Each structure stands twice: as structure tokens, then as C-alpha cells.
């Protein structure tokens, strides 16, 4: 029986970073992490001819935006402080 299938090798992680197609499409980029230094991130998978998307920032650290988000939801500074003291939330600063 004949089968029409698509197959490709599955690379190991170290092979991934050396793959010519991955490099050509900039599918792995290095970014500066505030505590870890340079780290590799997945690049943006879609490419456009006139506008090139870019990664502008890292994801926030745990607790980095918690106080601001809770304030936007209507919690007072005192409520947020109490939540942090009781270990319910983590905030930076």
C-alpha cells in the first residue's frame, strides 16, 4: 500500500540551534533578562514583507505588575499591603 505522508527528522535541542532554516527565519533570538542575563527565546513565527515584528520586552517577573493590576481592580494600597503580608500575593518592591 502506498502512503502519501510528510515526514521530517525530529532534532535534538542542540541541533535545533544549528538548523539552517531556524537560523534563516530568526526563530531563536537572544534577549537580556533582568536577572538571568542573555537567554534564548522563540522568535516570532510569522514574517511580513513590509513590517517586521519584533520582541520588545521580556515577560514580567513574578509579582512585577501585581500591585498595579490590583489597584486597577479597585484594591487600596492598604488592601494590597495586607494581601502581600499574608502571603496571598507577591509584589515587587
N, C-alpha and C positions, 0 to 999 in steps of 0.2 A: 504494500500500500504506500502510495506517495503522500507526503505531507508538505504543505507549504507553510513553513514556520520561520519566524525571525529568531535568531539566536546570537548571542554575543558572550564573550568571556565575562566573568564576574571578577573584577580586580580586587586585590587586597588593598588596604588603606594606603600603604606606602607606594603602590603602583598608581593609585588614583592621582596623587600629586605630580606624577611624572607623565601622565597621559597627554599626548599632544592635543587632542580635542578639548580636554578640560582646560589646558593652558591657553589655547587659542580663543576659547569662549570666555575666558576670565571667570571660570566657575568657582575658583577658590581665590579669595582675597585675604590679605593680611591687614588687620586693624589694630590700633592701640587700645588696649583695655586698661582702665584706670588702676587696677590692682595686679593684673596678671602680665602686663607688658604686651608684646606682639602676640596675637593669636590668629589662627586661620578661621575664616568664616566662609560659608557658602555664598558664592556670588549671586547676582540677580540673573535668573534663568532666561528671561526674555530680553531680546535685543531689538532696538528700534533704529531706523536709519538716520533720523534727524535729531532725536533726543535720546541721549544715553543715560539711563537711570543709574544712580549710584547710592551706595550705603553711606549715609551721612553721620550716623552715630550708632553706638552700641546700645543694646537693650539696657534699661536702667538696672542698677544694682538692687538687691533685695532691700526694700524699705526706702529707697531713694525718693519716691514720689508719694509715699503713703500719707504723710501729713497734708499735702496739698489736695490729694483726692478726697480725703475725709473732710477737709474744710469745704470743698466744693459740694459735698453731700450734706452740708449743714452742721457738722460737728464743730463744737467750740474748741479753742486751744486747750482749755481745761479738760474737756472730754478726751481729746486725743492724748494728752499727757497721762491721764488716768489709764487709758487703754494700753499705753506703752508701759507704764509702771506695773500693770497687772499681767503683762506678757501676752496680751491679746493681739497686739500688732508690733511690727518692727518699723522704726523710722530711723532715717539717718539724721544725725545731728541732735 
